[in-house]
C-alpha cells in the first residue's frame, strides 16, 4: 500500500476597493492575511480592480485616468511595484490572468468621437506586450471568457454582441449577435459571459431578459435558457462546471444555480448590493463581495451545494473585484491519494 499526499495550498481571496485603491487579502477563514494600497501608476488615477497572480504572492491591479489607465503587478505583502504597463488611449476594464501561468489578457475601452472602441491585449507576466492588440467592437466590453479546453477567447460587448478571438493566432475570427431569448421574447441585455469547463457551452447572463442563456460554442446559437430574475450583472462559474453564481445588485440577491441539472439551488438576500464574485478551486465555495460607494463592504463565503451563506466578514469599502488563489487557472501542483 502506498499513499501520497500533500498539504493543500492556503486559499487567498483578494478584494479591491474603489474608494482608496486598497486591496485586502483574506484567508479561507476570511481573516485578513495581507493589506496593500494599489500603487498609482499615473497621478490622479482611480482604481479599477485587482486580481491575484499565478504565484499567489503578487497581484495585478488596474487603474484609470482620463482616457487611459494602467495595469501593474505588485507584491501583496508590502505593495511594492514590480511591473507596469500604461494605456494612454483606452481604460482597462477587464484583466484575466491566463491559465498558462505566463500571460495576461487585458481589455481596454476607449471613448471616441463616434462612440467607443474596445481592444484585447495579450501581455506577459511582466506586462510586456506579446502580440499586436486585437480590435473587438465599437461598444464597451462587458466580459471575457475562455477555458483550458477552448481554442478561443469570447468577449461580450454591449449591444448583445459576442466576439470570438482565436487564442493561437490572436486575431478576431467571428462577431455574432445574441438573439432575443425565446422564453421571454425580450432582448437579452447581456452583462456577463462564462464558459463551461469543456468549452462546449457559453453562458451569457441576460440581465434585461432575466435569464441565463446557454449557447453552443460552435454555432453560437441558443440551446436553452434558465430564468434567474431581471437585473443580473455579474456571474461566476465553479471550476468543475457544476455551479454558476449570479449577482443581482438592484434586488440585493445572489442566485446559485446548478447548470448541469438546470435548476436554481439557492437565492440569498444580502444587506448590501452584491458587486463581485469568484469561486474557490475546490468548487465547493464561492466568495461574494457586497457594498456600494458609501457602504462598508462585506465578504460572504457561500456553500455552492446548499446555496447558503457559511460565513461573512467586513472587508474593503466599495468593493470592485474579487479573485481567489489558487483558482482554476492557477498552475499549482495537487497530489491525490493512490492505494495499491
MOTAPE-V941074 format. One record per residue. RES is the residue in one small letter. PHI is phi in whole degrees, -180 to 180 (* if undefined). BURIAL is + if it has 16 or more other ideal C-beta (glycine too) atoms within 10 Angstrom, else -. Layout:
# MOTAPE-V941074
((RES PHI BURIAL) (RES PHI BURIAL))
This chain:
# MOTAPE-V941074
((x * -) (x -132 -) (x -125 -) (x -119 -) (x -157 -) (x -147 -) (x -73 -) (x -64 -) (x -60 -) (x -68 -) (x -73 +) (x -131 +) (x -122 +) (x -101 +) (x -122 +) (x -105 +) (x -104 +) (x -88 +) (x -86 +) (x -131 -) (x 79 +) (x -78 +) (x -116 +) (x -109 +) (x -107 +) (x -99 +) (x -94 -) (x -64 +) (x -91 -) (x 70 +) (x -79 -) (x -80 -) (x -100 +) (x -145 +) (x -136 -) (x -146 +) (x -95 -) (x -61 +) (x -61 +) (x -84 +) (x -74 +) (x -134 +) (x -59 -) (x 81 -) (x -82 +) (x -116 +) (x -68 +) (x -130 +) (x 135 +) (x -148 +) (x -139 +) (x -63 +) (x -82 +) (x -66 +) (x -79 +) (x 79 +) (x -122 -) (x -126 +) (x -139 +) (x -88 +) (x -126 +) (x -119 +) (x -140 +) (x -127 +) (x -153 +) (x 59 -) (x -92 -) (x -131 +) (x 169 +) (x -147 +) (x -125 +) (x -126 +) (x -121 +) (x -138 +) (x -76 +) (x -71 +) (x -67 -) (x -134 -) (x 78 +) (x -63 -) (x -77 -) (x -108 -) (x -143 +) (x -157 +) (x -132 +) (x -109 -) (x -118 +) (x -86 -) (x -133 -) (x 112 +) (x -88 +) (x -67 +) (x -117 +) (x -142 +) (x -127 +) (x -133 +) (x -64 +) (x -81 +) (x -69 +) (x -75 -) (x 77 -) (x -129 -) (x -130 +) (x -138 +) (x -92 +) (x -131 +) (x -112 +) (x -116 +) (x -125 +) (x -115 +) (x -83 -) (x -119 -) (x -63 -) (x -95 -) (x 146 -) (x -140 +) (x -143 +) (x -108 +) (x -138 +) (x -102 +) (x -119 +) (x -103 +) (x -116 +) (x -83 -) (x -59 +) (x -88 -) (x 70 +) (x -80 -) (x -64 -) (x -110 -) (x -161 -) (x -68 -) (x -60 -) (x -110 +) (x -64 -) (x -108 +) (x -160 +) (x -102 -) (x -138 +) (x -64 +) (x -79 +) (x -116 +) (x -171 +) (x -139 +) (x -143 +) (x -162 +) (x -143 +) (x -58 -) (x -80 -) (x -92 +) (x -90 -) (x -133 +) (x -109 +) (x -116 +) (x -115 +) (x -92 +) (x -115 +) (x -57 +) (x 93 -) (x 58 +) (x -125 +) (x -113 +) (x -111 +) (x -104 +) (x -121 +) (x -68 -) (x -73 -) (x -86 -) (x -78 -) (x 56 +) (x -149 -) (x -71 +) (x -118 -) (x -160 -) (x -127 -) (x -130 -) (x -77 -) (x -94 +) (x -71 -) (x -56 +) (x -70 +) (x -63 -) (x -73 +) (x -117 +) (x 60 -) (x -103 -) (x -55 -) (x -58 +) (x 63 +) (x -70 +) (x -125 +) (x -157 +) (x -145 +) (x -151 +) (x -128 +) (x -67 +) (x -59 +) (x -81 -) (x 83 +) (x -85 +) (x -127 +) (x -108 +) (x -98 +) (x -119 +) (x -86 +) (x -89 +) (x -66 +) (x -77 +) (x -80 +) (x 77 +) (x -135 +) (x -102 +) (x -98 +) (x -99 +) (x -114 +) (x -71 -) (x -70 +) (x -83 -) (x -98 -) (x 59 +) (x -97 -) (x -63 +) (x -99 -) (x -164 -) (x -143 +) (x -131 +) (x -69 -) (x -129 +) (x 113 +) (x -67 +) (x 97 +) (x -67 +) (x -123 +) (x -137 +) (x -139 +) (x -133 +) (x -116 +) (x -72 +) (x -59 +) (x -81 -) (x 81 +) (x -79 +) (x -122 +) (x -127 +) (x -113 +) (x -117 +) (x -106 +) (x -120 +) (x -60 +) (x -65 -) (x -86 +) (x 52 -) (x -139 +) (x -112 +) (x -110 +) (x -107 +) (x -124 +) (x -96 +) (x -78 +) (x -80 -) (x -85 -) (x 61 -) (x -137 -) (x -84 +) (x -102 +) (x -167 +) (x -128 -) (x -113 +) (x -84 -) (x -113 +) (x -67 -) (x -120 +) (x -64 +) (x -73 +) (x -114 +) (x -144 +) (x -148 +) (x -153 +) (x -99 +) (x -75 +) (x -67 +) (x -83 -) (x 64 +) (x -99 +) (x -133 +) (x -130 +) (x -116 +) (x -120 +) (x -99 +) (x -121 +) (x 150 +) (x -152 -) (x -58 -) (x -114 -) (x -111 -) (x -72 -) (x -79 +) (x -127 +) (x -114 +) (x -107 +) (x -103 +) (x -111 +) (x -80 +) (x -74 +) (x -68 -) (x -93 -) (x 66 +) (x -133 -) (x -82 +) (x -85 -) (x -159 -) (x -149 +) (x -152 -) (x -72 -) (x -137 +) (x -66 +) (x -72 +) (x 49 +) (x -65 +) (x -110 +) (x -139 +) (x -130 +) (x -138 +) (x -126 +) (x -130 +) (x -78 +) (x -97 +) (x -60 +) (x -91 +) (x -81 +) (x -79 -) (x -112 -) (x -72 -) (x -125 -) (x -95 -) (x -123 -) (x -83 -) (x -128 -) (x -125 -) (x -112 -))
